[in-house]
Amino acid sequence: MATQEKTNQAQESAQKWLDLIDNSKYADSWLEAAPYFQNNITEEEWEKTLQGVRQPLGEKLFRKLESKQYTTSLPGVADGEYVVIQYNTSFVNKKSALETVTPMLDRDGRWKVAGYFIK
């Protein structure tokens, strides 16, 4: 499979996952995340984190793709297939934020989010 096709599939997966967060379905986002993600934070910790970090930002106004990059190596994680995706996002209570979502190709052949950060 071509790298472009992989990055597109990863982006589609990331978008569906972000939709869960945008709709405050935090537990569902944890369940849909990669096992790597789930092994590093409990569902309860994840929900608390999002309630403290994401919820205060308010409703998403828009999200625009800034960049996406396929890689097989990232610092601090095992080699694999990853796509680092960045979005310029605007929320009701924060006009300009940079969201970084990193899906990884899971053993089951699906792209699942392994990392998420908002700056």
C-alpha positions in Angstrom: 0.0 0.0 0.0 1.3 3.4 -0.9 2.3 5.9 1.8 -0.3 8.4 0.5 -3.1 5.9 0.9 -1.8 5.1 4.4 -1.7 8.7 5.5 -5.3 9.2 4.1 -6.6 6.2 6.0 -4.8 7.4 9.2 -6.3 10.9 8.8 -9.8 9.4 8.3 -9.3 7.4 11.5 -8.1 10.4 13.4 -11.1 12.5 12.3 -13.5 9.9 13.5 -11.7 9.7 16.8 -11.7 13.5 17.2 -15.4 13.5 16.5 -15.9 11.4 19.6 -13.9 13.9 21.7 -15.8 16.8 20.1 -19.0 15.2 21.2 -17.7 14.5 24.8 -17.6 10.8 24.2 -14.4 10.5 26.1 -14.8 6.8 27.2 -15.5 5.9 23.6 -12.4 7.7 22.4 -10.3 5.6 24.9 -12.0 2.4 23.7 -11.2 3.3 20.1 -7.6 4.2 20.8 -4.6 2.0 20.1 -3.6 -0.6 22.7 -0.4 1.4 23.2 -2.5 4.4 24.2 -4.7 2.3 26.5 -1.6 0.8 28.2 -0.3 4.2 29.1 -3.4 5.8 30.6 -6.5 4.3 32.2 -9.9 5.1 30.8 -10.7 7.0 34.1 -7.5 9.0 33.9 -8.2 9.8 30.2 -11.7 11.1 31.0 -10.4 13.3 33.8 -7.6 14.6 31.6 -10.1 15.6 28.8 -12.5 17.1 31.3 -9.7 19.3 32.6 -8.0 20.1 29.3 -10.5 19.7 26.4 -13.9 20.5 28.0 -12.9 24.1 29.1 -12.1 24.9 25.4 -15.8 24.6 24.6 -17.3 23.6 21.3 -15.1 23.2 18.2 -15.7 26.0 15.7 -13.4 24.6 13.0 -10.5 22.2 12.4 -8.2 22.7 9.4 -5.5 20.2 8.4 -2.1 21.8 8.8 0.2 18.8 8.0 0.4 15.0 8.0 3.6 13.0 7.9 4.1 9.2 7.7 6.9 7.8 9.7 8.2 4.4 11.0 10.0 5.9 14.0 9.0 8.2 16.8 10.9 9.1 20.0 10.0 7.0 23.0 7.9 4.4 21.2 8.6 1.1 19.4 9.1 1.3 15.6 6.0 0.8 13.7 3.8 2.7 11.2 2.6 6.2 12.4 1.2 9.3 10.9 1.7 12.6 12.8 -1.3 14.8 11.9 -1.6 18.4 13.0 -4.7 20.6 12.8 -5.2 24.3 13.4 -8.3 24.3 15.5 -10.6 27.0 16.9 -12.8 26.5 19.9 -15.4 28.8 21.5 -13.0 29.5 24.4 -9.7 29.3 22.5 -9.5 30.9 19.1 -6.3 29.2 18.0 -5.0 25.8 19.0 -2.7 23.2 17.5 -4.0 19.7 17.8 -1.5 16.8 17.2 -3.1 13.4 16.6 -0.8 10.4 16.0 -2.6 7.3 14.7 -0.6 4.1 14.4 -1.2 1.0 12.3 -2.4 -1.7 14.7 -1.9 -5.4 14.5 -5.5 -5.8 13.3 -4.7 -3.6 10.2 -6.6 -0.6 11.5 -5.3 2.9 12.2 -5.8 3.8 15.8 -4.8 6.9 17.7 -1.7 6.4 19.9 -1.2 10.0 20.9 -3.1 13.3 21.2 -1.9 16.8 22.3 -3.4 20.3 22.3 -1.2 23.4 22.4 
